[in-house]
Amino acid sequence: MVEREKLVLPNGADKLLLHSCCAPCSGEVMEALVVSEIDFSIFFYNPNIHPVQEYETRKQENVTFAEKHSIPFVDADYDKDNWFERVKGQEMEPERGKRCTTCFDMRFERTALYAHEHGFPVICTSLGISRWKDMNQINDSGIRAASRYPGMEYWTYNWRKNGGSSRMYEIAKRENFYKQEYCGCVYSLRDTNIWRKQNDRERIKMGINYYGNEELNAMDAPSCISCPVKESEAK
């Protein structure tokens, strides 16, 4: 039996809107919230994911896991054209660069808007559980988005601590989640394949790798990251 700390929403809030990027990253977050008996809903808004087949695979897996735990799931628009317009001119930015900030801003702004319209006083995201992401960059975007609405707060809880990162992988293996091998956007896909070529590795093959498959290379990139980030930079 996994022992988790009892989580409490900030400022005595009664419910949470959780932005989810994918099932592998949100699995531990969702189970931690369920154990803590926190009332929450999933908000899936990720127009960065490319191509559409990859988007549908990630979304449907998240839907299935939410249904398993009887968690409400909000399926937001896949307005990829708007996303491409927002990141225009940032196509060559590296992972963790300005394009990622723009991407986070766009997704969290939409999350905060929905939360405001539907009575959620607190928002947060599953993105920060991956050690390959810049938690400060994510939190800054979330705080900016929440600050648009009086009384709304972005929860900066560190989902990696107390074994959260390890349980993320344990749950992914237990559920046999799909193992995406790049962050999601077309530029991440491009840069990851360039990195793989430079390191004598095969190009990404979508839709075939799953956690729990013993044939997978242990060094393959975790979900929601881009291989070109050096491990020494992962904090």
Secondary structure as GFF3:
##gff-version 3
##sequence-region A 1 235
A	DSSP	three_ten_helix	10	12	.	.	.	ID=ss1
A	DSSP	beta_strand	16	19	.	.	.	ID=ss2
A	DSSP	alpha_helix	23	35	.	.	.	ID=ss3
A	DSSP	beta_strand	40	44	.	.	.	ID=ss4
A	DSSP	alpha_helix	52	68	.	.	.	ID=ss5
A	DSSP	beta_strand	73	75	.	.	.	ID=ss6
A	DSSP	alpha_helix	80	86	.	.	.	ID=ss7
A	DSSP	alpha_helix	98	117	.	.	.	ID=ss8
A	DSSP	beta_strand	122	125	.	.	.	ID=ss9
A	DSSP	three_ten_helix	127	129	.	.	.	ID=ss10
A	DSSP	alpha_helix	135	146	.	.	.	ID=ss11
A	DSSP	beta_strand	153	154	.	.	.	ID=ss12
A	DSSP	alpha_helix	164	175	.	.	.	ID=ss13
A	DSSP	alpha_helix	186	198	.	.	.	ID=ss14
A	DSSP	three_ten_helix	231	233	.	.	.	ID=ss15
###
